Amino acid sequence: MLKKIVHLFFIVTGGTIGYLYIPDLVELLDFTKANWVASPYLGMIVGALILFLFSYLVAGYIVDFLRWVEEALIKIPVGDLLFGSFGLIGGLVIAFLINIPLTDINIDLVSQLLPLFITVLLGYFGFQIGFRRRDELMNLFNFNRKDRDKKRQTGNDGAEQNQPKPKILDTSVIIDGRIADICQTSFLEGTIVIPQFVLGELQHIADSSDALKRNRGRRGLDVLNRIQKELPVNVEIYEGDFEEIQEVDSKLIKLAKVINGIVVTNDFNLNKVCDLQSVHVLNINDLANAVKPVVLPGEELMVQVIKDGKEQNQGIAYLDDGTMIVVEDGRDYIGKTIEVLITSVLQTSAGRMIFAKPKLLEKAL
């Protein structure tokens, strides 16, 4: 069917060209004095016949190209195609308005060639903007729709209720696993958003040939399954992606800006980048440090020194919650449980470190 349409297009095109130009060509070349030879209807028949024969040479290539275009369009998601088409239409409308005053200029280059160039250029830019910014446009439409629904339900157009911002989980906090316990205690308000590109990264880790990475990835998927099915929280999977951005952390920051959300992580570096870009972030390590028992300089603790420290004569011990204690001059007490005196406490988003010295040395002094 498609091939017949191509043949018909060539016949109509050939007939039109023959009707308009072949009589003038015959008169110009002065082949004969017979008037019927220069008849436009004869030219139409000749033109249609020539292009019909020519169509047999190129129809196969044209049909293959059209089918390739058809398959490519079918594979494009409806949302991408829709927003790309809207952008194309917007670009063509702007180009039409710009070209109106250009057609009145008597310079052929400006009045004929420049409008064509502007139309193609703005049409291309319009399609690219609509296609690449589809996620932001879609979220903008959803935000406006939700805002209208909220106003309709409350019946008060001037009042706005403060709704909790959505919490966006990154890969590290999912693998860590503590986020499930936090959600169970209902400390996190609002919707839990899990981006599709984070799920893709988790699946890639779970399929790794390295056993440690594979176990971490599977643990992260189990944590997500528990959050979605067992805990009393609202979980949404964000299907969009930012194809122009390669790094997952950068995509998280972009998504947080688009939906006005909060990134939940325990990645120290991502925490800093979010702060630099004015994106609200919740760090699980900060929460864990905040709820740890307070240890102040001057207090005494019973600890077991288990290994050497980085510096000379240092020993390392740990509290029950995993906090590391650096014991000055504690190397001689490795394997022993001793009483230490806290000298200082260093607390950051990366964790907390306690410095101490054996109380036995303090008594000796």
N, C-alpha and C positions, 0 to 999 in steps of 0.2 A: 504493500500500500504506500509506504513512504517513498519507494522508488518511482511509482507512478506519479506521485505528487511532484517529485523533482523533474520528471519528464514534462509534466504539464507546465511547470514554472518556466522551463526553457522554451517550450512552444509559445507561450504567451509573450515572454520577453522577446523572442525572435520575431514574432509577428508584429509586435509594437515597433521594434527597431526597423523592420523592413518597411512598414507602412510610413514611417516618418522620414527615413533617410535614403532608402534604395532608389526611389524616383529621382531625387536630387543627384545621386551618384551617377545614375544612367545619363541624365542630361549633361552633367559635368564632363563625363568621358565621351559623350556623343557617339555611343555605340551604333545607334540606328535612328532613322527618322520616323519610325513607326511610333505613334502616340501610345498605343496600347502597352508597349514595353515599359513605358514610364508610369504606368498606372500604379497608384498606391496599393490597390488590392493585390495586384500581382506581386508587388514588393513584399506585402505582408505574408503571402504564401511562401515566397522564396526564403524570407527571413526565418519563418517558423520552421520550414523544412531543414534549413542549414543548422540551426541551433538544436533541432530535434535529433539530427544525426550526431551532432557534437555531444549531446547529453549522454549518449551511450558510452562515450569515452570517460566521462567524469562523474557520471551518476553514482557509480559504486563507491568512489572516494567520498563524495558528498554524503551519501547515506551512512557510511561508516563514521564520518565525523559527527553527523547529527545524532547517531545512536550513542556515541561516546559522550556527547554533551548531555543527552538524556540520562544516561547512567550516572554521570557526575552530579546532575541536579537532584536525582532521586536519593543519592547518598547523603546530600546535605540536610542537616536537621531543619525542620520546618521553621523553628524560631530564627535560626541563622539566615535562612532564605528570606523570611518575612522582613526582618530588620534590615538586611542588605538591600532588599527591594525598596523599602521606605527611604533609605538613604540615597539610593539611585534616583528615585523620583524627586526627592528634595534637591539634589544636586542639579538635575535637569531643569527644574523650575527656576532655580537661582540663575543658571546659565541663560535661560530664555529671557529673564528680566534684564540681565546684563547686556545681552545681544541686541535688545530693541534699539538703543541709541546708536549702536555700531553700524546698523544697516543703512542709516541715513548718511554715512560718510561716503564720499565719492571715490575714495581710493579703493581699488579692487582688492588689494591685499588685506585691508582692514575690514571691508564690508563683506567679504566672502570667506577668506581663509581663517581669519581670527575668530569669528563666531563658531566655526567648526571646531577649532582647537579648544576654545573655552568650553564648549558643550561636552567634548570627550573628556577633558581634564576634570571638570566639576562633577560629571557623572561618575567617573572612576573614584574620585575622593569621597563623594557621597556614599557610594556602595561600601568602600573600605571603612568609613566611619560607622555606618550602620551595622556592618558585619562584626567589626572588632570591638565596638563598645556596646554590643548587644546585652551583655550581663548588667552593665550599669543602667542602661535604658529599661531593661526588664524590671530590675529592682526599684527603679524610680516609679514605674507604673504600679508595681505592687505596693510600694509605700503609699502612694496617693490613694489607691483603692482601699487599703486598710485604714488609712486616716479618715476617709469618707465614711466607711462602715462604722468606725468607732464613734464618729460624731453623730451618725444616725442613731446608734444604739443609746448613747447618752442623752441625745436631744439637746445638747448644748454646744453650739458651734464655736463659742469663744473659749471654752475650757478644755484643757488638755490634761490627760492623766499621765503620770509618770510611769512608764512601763519599763521593766527590767531590760537591759540591753542583752542581745544574744551573745552567748559565750562560744567562741570558736576554739576547738581543740586542735593542738598541733600534734605531730607524730611522737615527739619525745614524751609528752605528758600522757598519751594513750599507752605507750609501751611501759611507762613507769608504773601505772596501775593504781596509784593512790587516788586518782580522780574518781574512780568508782565509789570508793569509801566516802569521799567528800560529797558526791551526789546523793549517796544514801542518807547522809545526815541533813540534807536539804539546805546546806549552806550556800549553794549556788542557785540563784534565782534566774528565771527566764529560760529561754530555749537553748538547748545544747546543739550547736551546729557542727556537723562533721563534713568537711569539704570532700568532694569526690577525688580531688588530686591527693589528699592525705590518705584516703583509702587505697589509692593506687600505689603510693609509696609503701604503705604497710604490706600490701600484697607482694610487692617486689622484694621487701625484706624477708617476708615469710617464705618466699620461693628461693632464697639465697642458697648457694652451695655450702656456705659457712654455717656450721651447726649452731654457733652462738647467735648469729644474726637471725637464723631461721627460727630459733626458739623465742627470740625477742619479738619477731613479727607475729608469730602465732599467739603469743601472750597478749599482744596489743589487740588482735582480732577478737580474742576471748573477752577482753575487757570491754570492747565496744558492744559485743553481743550481750554481755551482762547489763551494761548501761541501758541498752535499747529495750530489752525484754523484761528485766527484773526490777529495775529501779523506777521510782515515781517521778520521772523527769520527762519533759517533752524533747524528743530528739528529732532533728531534721537533717537530711542528707542534702548538701548543696551540690547540685548537678553541674553548675557552671564551671568554667575554667578561664584562665587568662593565658591564651596561647602565646602572646608576645613576651611573657615572662617565663623564664626557665626554672629559677630556684623556687622550691616549695615555700621557704620562709618568706620570700618576697611576695608570693601569691597570697599567703596568709595576711600579710600587712595590707595588701591591696583590697582583699575581701573585707577586712575589718573596716576600712575606709568607706567601701561601697555600701555596706549594710549597717554601718554605725555600730559595730560589734566590739567585743572585748576578746583579745587573744589570751588563751589559757595555756601556759607553758611551764617547763622547768629548765629551759635552755637559757643559760646566762647571756649568750651573745644575742639571741633573738630578743631577749628582754631589753638589752641596751639599744638595739636598732629600733624597736617599737617606741622607746622613750625619745629617741632622736627624731622620729617622724610623728610624734604627738599622737600615737595610737595607745589607747588604754590597754594595759596588760595585767594579768593576774599570774604571779609566779608561785607555783606549788611549793618550791623550796622556801620562799619567804613566809608562806603560811606555816610550813612545818617548823621553821625556826621560831616563829612567833609563839607557837604553842608548846615549845620545849620548856622544861623547867629552867627557871632563871638561875644562873650561876654568876656570882659576883666576886670580884677580886677580894681576897682575904678569907674566903670560905675554905673549909677543909673537906676533902673527899677521900674515899677509899677506892683505889684503882689498881688494876693489874697491868704492869708494864709487859708488853708482849713482843716488842721488836725495837731495832735501832731507829733513830731519827735521821734526818738528812744532815744535820750539823753534828759536830763532834760531841760525844758524851750525852747526846740526847736519847731519850727513850719515848716510845709511843704507847699510849693507852687509849681506851675507848669507853665512853659511857654506854648505858644500855640502849639509848636511842641512836647510837652510831656516831655521836659527836667525838671528834678526835681530840685527844689531850696530848700536848707536847710537854714532856717532863724534862726540864733542864737537869743535867747531871744525873739522869735516870738510867744510863746505860748499864750501870753496875747492878740494877735491880730487875733486869729482864727475867721474866718468869715468876716474879714475886708480887704479892699484893702489899702495897704500901699506902700510907697516908700522905697525901700531897696538899700543898697550900696553893690556892689559885692566885696567880700574879696578874694576869690580864686575860681579856676575852676579845676576840676579833670575830665580828659577825658581818657577812655579806650575803648577796643573793646566791652566791655559789655554795654557801654553807657557813658553819660556825666552827671556829678553832679556839681551843682553850690552852693557855700556857700556864704551867705550874712548876713547882719545885718540891722535892721531897721534904717533908716536915722534919725528918730526922736531921737534915743538914741545917734547917732553921734553928732547931734546938741546940745543935752543936755550936752555932754562932752565938 
